[in-house]
Amino acid sequence: MEKLIEDFSVGLFFWQLVLFVGLVLLLKKFAWKPILDSVNEREDGIKNALASAEEAKKRNAKFKC
């Protein structure tokens, strides 16, 4: 741990921070919306599948009686 503190470079830390912030901004601009859209689409698909299964279960219960 002491070696890490001794070898700490402010310049390297600064550039790593700048690159990290730039990467986060690029991801926010280009990737965040498509990822969220895909997740929401999947969520809607799962909800629809569950609703269909519940309807089929109710229809099937009517025919058994």
C-alpha positions, 0 to 999 in steps of 0.5 A, a space after each residue: 500500500 505504501 508503494 502505491 502512495 509513493 508512486 502516485 502521480 498527479 498528472 497520471 491521475 488527472 488524465 485518467 480522470 479526464 478520460 473516465 469522465 469523457 467515457 461516461 459522457 460518450 456512453 451517456 450520449 450514445 449508449 444510455 438511451 438504446 440500453 434503456 430502450 432495450 430494457 424497457 422493451 424487454 420488461 414490456 414483453 415479459 409483462 405481456 407474456 405474463 398477462 397472456 399466460 394468466 388469460 390462457 390459464 383462466 380460459 383453460 380453467 373454464 373448459 375443465 369445469 
